[in-house]
Amino acid sequence: MGYSVFDSFSKFHKTPFGAVRRNEQVTFKLKFPTYQKVEQLMLAIYRPGEKEKFIPFRFDGIEERAFGVYICEFAPQFVGLHFYYFTCVQNGGRVHIKRENASEGSERGSMLWQLTVFNEKTYTPDWLKGGIIYQIFPDRFARINADDDTPTPIDRDIHDHWNDIPDWRPNSEGKITNSDYFGGNLSGVRFKLPYLHSLGVTCVYLCPIFESHENHRYCTANYERIDPMLGTEDDFKLLCVEAAELGINIIIDGVFSHTGADSVYFNKFGRYGDKTGAYRDPESPYREWYSFIKYPSVYESWWGIETLPNVNENSPSYTKYICGDDGILQRWLDAGARGWRLDVADELPDEFIDNLNKAVKAKGDDKIIFGEVWEDATTKESYGIKRRYLIGGQLDSVMNYPFKDLIINYIKYGDAARFRDGVMVLLENYPKPSVDTLMNFISTHDVERAITLLGGEPVGNHDRAWQAEHALSDRDYIYGAALLRCAMVLQYFLPGVPCIYYGDEAGVEGYKDPFNRRTYPWGREDETLLQFARELGRIRHNCGSFVKGQLRFLSVEPDSCAFLRYDDKLGEAAAVYMNRSKFAKRFEVECPDCVVTKVEPMRVSRTIYEQIEKFDAGFVKVAPYSYSVIKFKYNI
């Protein structure tokens, strides 16, 4: 066709780009060749369960003597998802213009465009924007011998050597007990704060720190107590204070969809007394938290795992305990936490998340709430309910699993169109306040390490025995590290906030749990990767367009990617050029649609400049598996 009737990614066709606030005006423009007679052109838009609204276009003039341009405006009055298409009469027949790929529409299209409308009062904390998050699995990051004599529970096995492989074999009864520990603690995190500061980290996300009786601590035993092996409440407060002195905030993991069976609340195994807890005492104050099918032995549990009994989150006493004034949420915010990450947010009812948001925000709008959501959070449906995480009053933002998948697949396989379109669709669907605080990771405690995914054999259906035996060869490690650097460039400079999974920056590898949860290799780090991460952090902090800047892809090829982050309010942009091939690549240095007043190379690899000071012509030559960043000052 050679032209687009409508392209939702284009500023010409739709402004503003992406999600909008309630009552914010959206302008749509369509264009048709002047030889086509277009009549009764209308925007058809609706909310699920509601009737369509038809809004007429008006003629807006001729473009380049070849296209007639039509325009209409729409100001949504309701929050939530809206879906739209266009309809008109041509040659006496009714024609529908719908989406046929990621953003463009035509008569051949069969899909609808999405318009996310969020509450006009929705804002997210500015302190995280432009920052860097560091995720820590507390038992495996760093340990400092505790000053007190707190005894270790007898059913916990402590590794003699920090660099051991975590236990992965079932016990004699065929069960995985997760009872091996390495002794990482809060004092260890505090001791390593200068190291985190050297990486440019501004936020530490701690996996669960409350008393639990498995090493991952996602089976909470007592929300009111730090696990003794990690330290005390005073240790946590001191960590928050000393981190803040270095410009680092602490957020913590909240596991509220279930507790541990071995907990003060359920007490299945009698650790907390013979006649306490919902399992052992039918009159327990915690009894209504749980759903017993046949008391006490048969009960609802998380994914059928009997050690993780589900809770009724909307039970009044549970909601009050977690979300009430001076409840668990507020207690640990008062102790120094700056926010919460919600485990399995899709398993938490809307009403509970509403109450959680009120409790957290009562302590200040600067407190942040992340949710674990593995799909597009605007279209997510769980248990038959369309979720409303990001339209106001619930989550500030989410863990960006779709982003991780897009980066890994692109860097490993070179599917350029899928990467570009996938990123743009996420940015189009998500409210801008959430985009600016997205937790952008390429590894977590729940997936394989990025370097292993990129350089190693796919895990497929291989069991734990195979995963334990397979590590990257020297050749595969070198290749995986090269691709990892390319992935980190995208992670650091695309919209959102990069989240380093502890040890990724040091070359830690591993397949699935528990091999992705190895200890940090103090003294054995990959120094090249480490310095690379520090360099990315310095560049990120020294360019304002990485804070809230918009994204424009300049070129996306199977072996290379160039994009612009720009902020018109600052008059500042950064062009990022990434080369994921084994050959050097030459890029044109450009800042389209603006008048450049200053060009500042922030990181240049094997450069060739031709009168770049005047910006008459400029090129940069990027080495294999490398990148360059060039900052511009500009006028629109």
C-alpha positions as CSV (number, residue, x, y, z in Angstrom):
1,M,0.0,0.0,0.0
2,G,2.9,2.4,0.8
3,Y,1.0,4.4,3.4
4,S,-1.0,3.8,6.6
5,V,-4.6,4.7,7.0
6,F,-4.0,4.6,10.7
7,D,-1.0,3.7,12.9
8,S,-1.5,3.9,16.6
9,F,2.3,4.2,17.2
10,S,2.5,7.3,15.0
11,K,2.1,10.8,16.6
12,F,0.5,11.9,13.3
13,H,-2.3,9.4,13.7
14,K,-2.9,9.4,17.4
15,T,-1.9,11.9,20.1
16,P,-1.0,11.4,22.8
17,F,0.7,8.1,22.3
18,G,-0.5,5.2,24.6
19,A,-2.7,5.2,27.6
20,V,-4.4,8.4,28.7
21,R,-5.9,9.9,31.8
22,R,-9.7,10.1,32.3
23,N,-11.1,13.2,30.5
24,E,-7.8,13.7,28.6
25,Q,-8.5,14.5,25.0
26,V,-7.3,12.0,22.4
27,T,-6.9,13.1,18.8
28,F,-7.2,10.6,15.9
29,K,-6.2,11.3,12.3
30,L,-6.8,9.0,9.3
31,K,-5.7,9.6,5.8
32,F,-6.9,8.3,2.5
33,P,-5.8,8.8,-1.1
34,T,-7.6,11.8,-2.6
35,Y,-9.1,9.6,-5.3
36,Q,-11.0,7.6,-2.7
37,K,-14.4,8.9,-1.8
38,V,-14.8,8.6,2.0
39,E,-18.1,9.2,3.6
40,Q,-19.6,8.8,7.1
41,L,-16.1,8.2,8.6
42,M,-16.5,7.5,12.4
43,L,-14.5,6.3,15.4
44,A,-16.2,3.3,17.0
45,I,-15.1,2.8,20.6
46,Y,-16.5,0.9,23.5
47,R,-15.8,-0.5,26.9
48,P,-16.4,-4.3,27.5
49,G,-20.0,-4.8,28.4
50,E,-21.1,-1.4,27.1
51,K,-22.5,-0.3,23.7
52,E,-20.3,1.2,21.0
53,K,-20.0,5.0,20.7
54,F,-19.7,6.4,17.2
55,I,-17.8,9.7,16.9
56,P,-17.7,11.4,13.5
57,F,-14.6,12.6,11.8
58,R,-14.3,15.9,10.0
59,F,-12.2,16.7,6.9
60,D,-8.9,18.4,7.9
61,G,-7.3,19.1,4.6
62,I,-5.0,17.7,1.9
63,E,-1.6,16.3,2.7
64,E,1.1,16.5,0.0
65,R,-1.7,16.8,-2.7
66,A,-2.2,13.0,-2.4
67,F,-4.0,12.3,0.8
68,G,-7.2,13.6,2.4
69,V,-6.8,13.9,6.2
70,Y,-9.7,13.4,8.6
71,I,-9.7,14.2,12.3
72,C,-11.8,13.6,15.4
73,E,-11.4,14.0,19.2
74,F,-12.5,11.8,22.1
75,A,-12.2,12.4,25.8
76,P,-12.9,9.2,27.8
77,Q,-15.1,9.6,30.8
78,F,-14.5,6.2,32.4
79,V,-11.3,4.4,33.6
80,G,-10.5,1.0,32.2
81,L,-9.9,-0.6,28.9
82,H,-11.5,0.8,25.8
83,F,-11.3,-0.9,22.4
84,Y,-11.8,0.9,19.0
85,Y,-11.8,0.7,15.3
86,F,-13.0,2.9,12.4
87,T,-15.9,2.6,10.0
88,C,-16.8,4.5,6.8
89,V,-18.7,4.2,3.6
90,Q,-16.6,3.8,0.4
91,N,-18.1,3.2,-3.1
92,G,-21.5,2.8,-1.6
93,G,-20.5,0.1,0.9
94,R,-19.7,0.0,4.6
95,V,-16.0,-0.6,5.4
96,H,-14.4,-1.4,8.7
97,I,-10.8,-0.4,9.4
98,K,-9.3,-2.6,12.0
99,R,-5.8,-3.5,13.3
100,E,-3.9,-6.0,11.2
101,N,-0.5,-6.1,12.9
102,A,0.9,-4.5,16.0
103,S,-0.3,-1.0,15.2
104,E,-1.4,-0.4,11.6
105,G,-4.9,-0.8,10.3
106,S,-6.7,-1.5,7.0
107,E,-9.8,-3.0,5.6
108,R,-8.1,-6.4,5.9
109,G,-7.6,-6.0,9.7
110,S,-9.6,-8.2,12.1
111,M,-8.3,-7.0,15.5
112,L,-9.1,-3.9,17.6
113,W,-6.9,-1.3,19.1
114,Q,-6.7,-0.9,22.8
115,L,-6.9,2.4,24.7
116,T,-6.1,2.2,28.4
117,V,-7.7,4.9,30.4
118,F,-6.4,5.5,34.0
119,N,-7.4,7.7,36.9
120,E,-6.4,11.3,36.4
121,K,-5.0,11.4,39.9
122,T,-2.6,8.5,39.3
123,Y,1.0,9.3,39.9
124,T,4.0,7.1,40.9
125,P,7.0,7.9,43.1
126,D,9.6,10.0,41.4
127,W,12.5,8.7,43.5
128,L,12.6,5.5,41.6
129,K,12.5,7.0,38.1
130,G,15.8,7.0,36.4
131,G,17.2,4.7,39.1
132,I,18.5,1.1,39.3
133,I,17.0,-1.7,41.3
134,Y,19.0,-4.6,42.7
135,Q,17.1,-7.8,43.7
136,I,18.6,-9.9,46.6
137,F,17.8,-13.4,47.6
138,P,18.8,-12.8,51.3
139,D,20.2,-16.2,52.1
140,R,22.6,-16.2,49.1
141,F,24.0,-12.6,48.8
142,A,26.4,-11.9,51.7
143,R,26.9,-13.0,55.3
144,I,28.4,-11.3,58.3
145,N,28.6,-13.3,61.5
146,A,25.8,-12.2,63.8
147,D,26.8,-10.6,67.1
148,D,24.1,-12.4,69.1
149,D,23.7,-16.1,70.0
150,T,20.4,-16.7,68.3
151,P,20.3,-20.5,67.8
152,T,19.7,-22.0,64.4
153,P,16.6,-24.1,64.2
154,I,17.6,-27.8,64.3
155,D,15.8,-28.6,61.1
156,R,18.0,-26.2,59.1
157,D,21.2,-27.4,57.5
158,I,24.0,-24.8,57.1
159,H,26.5,-25.3,54.2
160,D,30.1,-25.4,55.3
161,H,31.2,-23.7,52.1
162,W,29.8,-20.5,50.7
163,N,30.4,-21.6,47.1
164,D,28.5,-25.0,47.4
165,I,25.8,-25.8,44.9
166,P,22.4,-25.6,46.7
167,D,20.8,-28.9,47.7
168,W,18.6,-30.2,44.9
169,R,18.1,-33.9,45.7
170,P,14.9,-35.1,47.4
171,N,15.3,-36.5,50.9
172,S,14.8,-40.1,51.9
173,E,11.0,-39.6,51.7
174,G,11.2,-38.1,48.2
175,K,10.5,-34.6,49.3
176,I,12.2,-31.3,48.5
177,T,12.5,-29.6,51.9
178,N,14.4,-26.4,51.0
179,S,16.1,-26.7,54.4
180,D,19.7,-25.9,53.3
181,Y,21.0,-22.5,54.1
182,F,24.1,-20.5,53.4
183,G,23.8,-17.9,56.1
184,G,23.3,-14.7,54.1
185,N,21.9,-12.0,56.3
186,L,20.9,-8.4,56.6
187,S,24.2,-7.5,58.1
188,G,25.8,-8.9,55.0
189,V,23.6,-6.7,52.8
190,R,24.5,-3.7,54.9
191,F,28.2,-4.4,54.7
192,K,27.9,-4.6,50.9
193,L,26.0,-1.3,50.5
194,P,29.2,0.5,49.2
195,Y,29.4,-2.2,46.5
196,L,25.8,-1.6,45.5
197,H,26.4,2.1,45.5
198,S,29.3,1.5,43.0
199,L,26.8,-0.1,40.6
200,G,24.6,3.0,40.8
201,V,21.9,1.1,42.7
202,T,19.1,3.3,44.1
203,C,16.7,0.6,45.3
204,V,17.2,-2.8,46.8
205,Y,14.4,-5.3,46.5
206,L,14.7,-7.9,49.2
207,C,13.0,-11.3,48.6
208,P,11.1,-12.4,51.8
209,I,12.8,-11.6,55.1
210,F,10.2,-12.7,57.6
211,E,10.5,-15.8,59.7
212,S,9.9,-18.9,57.6
213,H,11.1,-22.5,57.7
214,E,12.3,-22.9,54.1
215,N,15.3,-21.1,52.6
216,H,13.2,-19.1,50.0
217,R,11.0,-17.8,52.8
218,Y,7.9,-17.6,50.6
219,C,6.1,-19.7,53.3
220,T,5.7,-17.0,56.0
221,A,5.7,-18.2,59.6
222,N,5.4,-14.9,61.3
223,Y,4.9,-11.5,59.5
224,E,5.9,-9.7,62.7
225,R,9.4,-11.1,63.0
226,I,12.5,-11.0,60.8
227,D,13.8,-14.5,60.3
228,P,16.4,-15.0,63.1
229,M,19.0,-16.2,60.6
230,L,18.7,-12.9,58.8
231,G,18.9,-10.8,61.9
232,T,16.5,-8.6,64.0
233,E,14.2,-5.8,63.4
234,D,16.9,-3.5,64.6
235,D,19.2,-4.9,61.9
236,F,16.5,-4.1,59.3
237,K,16.1,-0.6,60.6
238,L,19.8,0.0,60.5
239,L,20.0,-1.3,57.0
240,C,17.3,1.1,55.9
241,V,19.1,4.0,57.5
242,E,22.5,3.3,56.2
243,A,21.1,2.5,52.7
244,A,19.3,5.9,52.7
245,E,22.6,7.7,53.4
246,L,23.9,6.3,50.1
247,G,20.7,7.2,48.2
248,I,19.4,3.6,48.3
249,N,15.8,2.7,49.3
250,I,14.7,-0.7,50.5
251,I,11.5,-2.5,49.3
252,I,10.4,-5.8,50.7
253,D,8.5,-8.9,49.5
254,G,4.9,-9.4,50.7
255,V,3.6,-12.9,50.5
256,F,-0.1,-12.5,51.2
257,S,-1.9,-15.1,49.2
258,H,-0.8,-17.9,51.5
259,T,1.2,-18.6,54.6
260,G,3.4,-21.5,55.6
261,A,1.7,-24.5,57.1
262,D,4.6,-24.3,59.6
263,S,3.6,-20.9,61.0
264,V,2.2,-19.3,64.1
265,Y,-1.0,-18.9,62.1
266,F,-1.6,-22.4,60.9
267,N,0.8,-24.4,63.0
268,K,0.4,-27.8,61.4
269,F,3.5,-29.3,62.8
270,G,3.2,-28.0,66.4
271,R,6.3,-25.8,66.3
272,Y,4.3,-23.0,68.0
273,G,2.6,-25.1,70.6
274,D,0.2,-28.0,70.9
275,K,-3.1,-26.1,70.8
276,T,-2.4,-23.0,68.8
277,G,-2.9,-22.1,65.2
278,A,-5.8,-22.8,62.8
279,Y,-4.8,-26.4,62.2
280,R,-4.7,-27.4,65.9
281,D,-7.3,-25.1,67.4
282,P,-10.7,-24.8,65.8
283,E,-11.3,-21.7,68.0
284,S,-8.1,-20.1,66.8
285,P,-8.4,-16.4,65.8
286,Y,-6.7,-17.4,62.6
287,R,-9.3,-20.1,61.8
288,E,-11.3,-17.9,59.4
289,W,-8.2,-17.1,57.4
290,Y,-8.2,-20.6,55.9
291,S,-10.6,-22.8,53.9
292,F,-10.9,-26.3,55.4
293,I,-12.6,-28.9,53.2
294,K,-12.4,-31.5,56.0
295,Y,-11.0,-30.1,59.2
296,P,-8.2,-30.2,59.9
297,S,-6.5,-32.5,57.4
298,V,-7.9,-31.3,54.1
299,Y,-7.6,-27.6,53.2
300,E,-7.1,-25.3,50.2
301,S,-3.5,-24.8,49.5
302,W,-1.4,-22.8,47.0
303,W,-1.2,-24.9,43.7
304,G,-1.9,-28.0,45.8
305,I,1.3,-27.6,47.9
306,E,0.2,-28.7,51.4
307,T,3.0,-26.7,53.1
308,L,1.4,-23.5,51.7
309,P,-2.2,-23.2,52.9
310,N,-4.2,-20.5,51.0
311,V,-5.6,-17.6,53.0
312,N,-9.0,-15.8,52.5
313,E,-7.5,-12.4,51.8
314,N,-10.9,-10.7,52.3
315,S,-11.5,-12.2,55.7
316,P,-12.1,-9.2,57.8
317,S,-9.5,-10.2,60.5
318,Y,-6.9,-11.0,57.9
319,T,-7.4,-7.8,56.0
320,K,-7.2,-5.8,59.2
321,Y,-4.1,-7.7,60.3
322,I,-2.3,-6.9,57.0
323,C,-3.9,-3.7,55.8
324,G,-5.3,-2.1,58.9
325,D,-3.9,0.9,60.8
326,D,-0.6,-0.2,62.2
327,G,-1.0,-3.5,60.4
328,I,1.8,-5.5,58.8
329,L,2.1,-3.2,55.8
330,Q,2.4,0.0,57.8
331,R,4.6,-1.6,60.5
332,W,7.4,-2.4,58.2
333,L,7.1,0.9,56.3
334,D,7.5,2.6,59.7
335,A,10.6,0.5,60.2
336,G,12.2,2.0,57.1
337,A,10.9,0.1,54.0
338,R,10.0,2.4,51.1
339,G,7.6,0.0,49.5
340,W,6.3,-3.5,48.8
341,R,6.6,-6.1,46.1
342,L,3.5,-8.4,46.0
343,D,4.1,-12.0,45.4
344,V,1.6,-13.6,42.9
345,A,-0.4,-10.4,42.6
346,D,-2.8,-12.2,40.2
347,E,-4.0,-14.4,43.1
348,L,-4.9,-11.5,45.3
349,P,-8.5,-10.3,45.0
350,D,-9.1,-6.7,43.8
351,E,-10.7,-5.8,47.1
352,F,-7.6,-6.8,49.0
353,I,-5.3,-4.9,46.7
354,D,-7.6,-1.9,47.1
355,N,-7.2,-2.1,50.8
356,L,-3.5,-2.7,50.6
357,N,-3.0,0.4,48.4
358,K,-4.9,2.5,50.9
359,A,-2.7,1.2,53.8
360,V,0.6,1.8,51.9
361,K,-0.3,5.2,50.5
362,A,-1.5,6.3,53.9
363,K,2.2,6.4,54.8
364,G,3.0,8.7,51.9
365,D,2.6,8.9,48.2
366,D,6.4,8.1,48.0
367,K,5.8,4.5,49.0
368,I,5.7,2.2,46.1
369,I,3.8,-1.0,45.3
370,F,5.0,-3.5,42.7
371,G,3.1,-6.6,41.6
372,E,4.3,-9.9,40.3
373,V,2.4,-10.2,37.0
374,W,3.8,-12.4,34.3
375,E,1.7,-11.1,31.4
376,D,0.6,-7.7,30.1
377,A,-0.8,-6.2,33.3
378,T,-3.5,-4.2,31.5
379,T,-5.0,-7.2,29.8
380,K,-4.5,-9.7,32.5
381,E,-7.4,-11.9,33.5
382,S,-7.3,-14.2,36.5
383,Y,-10.1,-16.4,37.8
384,G,-12.5,-15.0,35.3
385,I,-11.9,-11.4,36.4
386,K,-10.4,-8.6,34.2
387,R,-7.7,-7.1,36.4
388,R,-7.4,-3.4,37.0
389,Y,-3.9,-3.2,38.5
390,L,-2.6,0.0,36.8
391,I,-5.7,2.2,36.2
392,G,-5.5,3.7,39.7
393,G,-5.7,2.8,43.3
394,Q,-3.9,-0.6,43.1
395,L,-0.3,-1.1,41.9
396,D,2.1,1.5,40.9
397,S,3.9,-0.8,38.5
398,V,4.8,-4.5,37.9
399,M,7.6,-6.9,37.3
400,N,8.1,-6.7,33.6
401,Y,8.2,-10.4,32.6
402,P,7.0,-9.7,29.0
403,F,10.0,-7.3,28.6
404,K,12.4,-10.0,29.8
405,D,11.1,-12.5,27.3
406,L,11.3,-9.9,24.4
407,I,14.9,-9.0,25.2
408,I,16.1,-12.6,25.7
409,N,14.4,-13.8,22.5
410,Y,15.7,-10.9,20.5
411,I,19.3,-11.1,21.7
412,K,19.5,-14.9,21.3
413,Y,17.5,-15.3,18.1
414,G,17.4,-11.9,16.4
415,D,13.6,-11.6,15.8
416,A,13.7,-7.9,15.3
417,A,10.0,-7.3,14.5
418,R,8.7,-9.2,17.5
419,F,11.0,-7.3,19.8
420,R,10.2,-3.8,18.4
421,D,6.5,-4.4,18.2
422,G,6.3,-6.1,21.6
423,V,8.1,-3.3,23.4
424,M,5.9,-0.7,21.7
425,V,2.7,-2.5,22.5
426,L,3.6,-2.6,26.2
427,L,4.4,1.1,26.2
428,E,1.1,1.8,24.4
429,N,-1.0,-0.2,26.8
430,Y,0.6,0.8,30.1
431,P,0.0,4.2,31.8
432,K,3.1,6.4,31.6
433,P,3.5,6.6,35.4
434,S,3.7,2.8,35.5
435,V,6.1,2.7,32.5
436,D,8.5,5.0,34.2
437,T,8.7,2.6,37.2
438,L,8.5,-0.8,35.5
439,M,10.8,-3.3,37.1
440,N,12.9,-4.4,34.0
441,F,14.9,-7.5,34.7
442,I,16.4,-10.3,32.6
443,S,16.8,-12.8,35.4
444,T,14.9,-13.5,38.7
445,H,14.8,-16.2,41.3
446,D,11.9,-17.8,39.3
447,V,13.6,-18.2,35.9
448,E,17.0,-19.3,34.6
449,R,19.9,-16.9,34.8
450,A,20.2,-14.7,31.7
451,I,23.7,-15.8,30.8
452,T,22.6,-19.4,30.9
453,L,19.6,-18.7,28.7
454,L,21.7,-16.8,26.2
455,G,24.8,-19.0,26.1
456,G,23.7,-22.5,27.1
457,E,21.6,-25.4,26.0
458,P,17.9,-24.8,26.6
459,V,16.7,-26.5,29.8
460,G,13.6,-27.8,28.0
461,N,12.1,-30.7,30.0
462,H,15.4,-31.7,31.6
463,D,15.2,-32.6,35.3
464,R,17.2,-31.3,38.2
465,A,19.9,-34.0,37.8
466,W,20.6,-32.8,34.3
467,Q,20.5,-29.1,35.4
468,A,23.0,-29.8,38.2
469,E,25.5,-31.4,35.9
470,H,25.3,-28.8,33.1
471,A,27.3,-25.6,33.3
472,L,28.5,-23.4,30.5
473,S,31.7,-24.4,28.8
474,D,34.4,-21.8,28.5
475,R,33.4,-21.1,25.0
476,D,29.7,-20.9,25.8
477,Y,30.4,-18.6,28.8
478,I,32.3,-16.2,26.6
479,Y,29.4,-16.1,24.1
480,G,26.8,-15.9,26.8
481,A,28.6,-13.0,28.4
482,A,28.8,-11.2,25.1
483,L,25.1,-11.6,24.5
484,L,24.4,-10.7,28.2
485,R,26.1,-7.4,27.7
486,C,23.9,-6.6,24.7
487,A,20.8,-7.6,26.7
488,M,21.9,-5.3,29.6
489,V,22.2,-2.4,27.2
490,L,18.5,-2.8,26.3
491,Q,17.6,-3.4,30.0
492,Y,19.3,-0.2,31.2
493,F,18.3,2.2,28.4
494,L,14.7,1.3,27.4
495,P,11.8,2.8,29.4
496,G,11.5,1.6,32.9
497,V,14.0,0.9,35.7
498,P,16.6,-1.9,35.3
499,C,16.6,-4.5,38.0
500,I,19.8,-6.5,38.5
501,Y,19.2,-10.0,39.9
502,Y,22.1,-10.3,42.3
503,G,25.2,-11.9,40.7
504,D,24.1,-11.4,37.1
505,E,26.6,-8.6,36.9
506,A,29.3,-11.0,38.3
507,G,28.7,-13.8,35.8
508,V,26.6,-16.1,38.0
509,E,25.0,-18.8,35.9
510,G,22.3,-21.5,36.6
511,Y,19.2,-23.1,35.3
512,K,16.0,-23.2,37.3
513,D,15.4,-23.2,41.1
514,P,17.6,-23.9,43.0
515,F,20.5,-23.5,40.5
516,N,19.5,-19.9,39.7
517,R,19.8,-19.1,43.5
518,R,23.6,-19.8,43.9
519,T,25.5,-17.6,46.3
520,Y,27.2,-14.4,45.1
521,P,30.8,-15.3,44.1
522,W,32.7,-12.8,46.2
523,G,36.3,-12.7,45.1
524,R,35.5,-14.7,41.9
525,E,33.5,-12.1,40.0
526,D,33.7,-11.6,36.2
527,E,35.4,-8.3,36.4
528,T,34.7,-7.4,32.8
529,L,31.0,-7.8,33.4
530,L,31.2,-6.0,36.6
531,Q,32.9,-3.0,35.1
532,F,30.4,-3.1,32.3
533,A,27.5,-2.9,34.7
534,R,29.1,0.1,36.5
535,E,29.6,1.8,33.2
536,L,25.9,1.4,32.2
537,G,25.0,2.8,35.6
538,R,27.1,5.9,35.2
539,I,25.7,6.6,31.8
540,R,22.1,6.1,33.0
541,H,22.5,8.5,35.9
542,N,24.2,11.1,33.7
543,C,21.4,11.5,31.1
544,G,18.1,13.0,32.1
545,S,16.2,11.4,29.2
546,F,16.5,8.0,30.8
547,V,14.3,9.2,33.7
548,K,10.9,9.8,31.9
549,G,11.9,10.0,28.3
550,Q,9.8,8.7,25.4
551,L,11.1,6.0,23.1
552,R,11.6,6.1,19.4
553,F,13.2,3.2,17.5
554,L,15.6,4.4,14.8
555,S,16.3,1.0,13.4
556,V,15.8,-2.6,14.6
557,E,17.6,-5.3,12.6
558,P,18.3,-9.0,13.5
559,D,21.9,-8.1,14.5
560,S,21.6,-4.4,15.7
561,C,19.3,-2.0,17.3
562,A,19.3,1.8,17.5
563,F,16.8,3.9,19.5
564,L,16.3,7.3,20.9
565,R,15.2,8.3,24.4
566,Y,14.0,11.9,24.4
567,D,12.4,14.3,26.8
568,D,11.0,17.5,25.2
569,K,10.6,19.2,28.5
570,L,14.4,18.8,29.2
571,G,15.4,19.3,25.6
572,E,17.6,16.3,26.0
573,A,17.9,13.0,24.1
574,A,20.1,10.0,24.1
575,A,20.7,7.8,21.1
576,V,21.6,4.2,21.9
577,Y,23.3,2.0,19.3
578,M,23.7,-1.7,20.1
579,N,25.5,-4.3,17.9
580,R,24.8,-7.9,18.8
581,S,26.8,-9.3,15.9
582,K,30.4,-10.6,15.5
583,F,31.2,-7.8,13.1
584,A,31.6,-4.1,13.6
585,K,28.7,-2.0,12.5
586,R,28.4,1.6,11.3
587,F,25.4,3.7,12.5
588,E,24.3,7.2,11.4
589,V,24.1,9.4,14.4
590,E,20.8,11.2,14.4
591,C,18.2,13.0,16.4
592,P,15.2,13.2,14.0
593,D,12.6,16.0,14.1
594,C,14.7,18.3,16.3
595,V,17.3,21.0,16.0
596,V,20.5,19.8,17.7
597,T,22.3,22.3,19.7
598,K,25.0,20.1,21.3
599,V,26.3,16.6,20.7
600,E,28.0,14.8,23.6
601,P,29.4,11.2,23.2
602,M,28.7,9.5,26.5
603,R,30.2,6.1,25.4
604,V,31.7,5.6,22.0
605,S,33.2,2.4,20.6
606,R,35.7,2.8,17.7
607,T,34.2,6.0,16.4
608,I,34.3,7.7,13.1
609,Y,33.0,11.3,13.1
610,E,32.6,13.6,10.1
611,Q,32.0,17.2,11.2
612,I,29.8,16.0,14.1
613,E,30.3,19.2,15.9
614,K,28.1,20.9,13.3
615,F,26.0,17.9,12.9
616,D,26.3,18.0,9.1
617,A,27.2,14.3,9.1
618,G,27.9,12.0,11.9
619,F,28.6,8.3,12.2
620,V,29.6,5.9,14.9
621,K,31.2,2.5,14.4
622,V,30.2,0.1,17.1
623,A,32.4,-2.9,17.9
624,P,31.0,-6.5,17.9
625,Y,28.8,-7.2,20.9
626,S,29.1,-3.6,22.0
627,Y,27.2,-0.3,22.1
628,S,27.5,3.5,22.0
629,V,25.5,6.2,23.6
630,I,25.4,9.8,22.4
631,K,23.6,12.6,24.2
632,F,22.0,15.5,22.5
633,K,20.7,18.9,23.6
634,Y,18.0,20.1,21.2
635,N,15.2,22.5,20.4
636,I,11.9,21.3,18.9
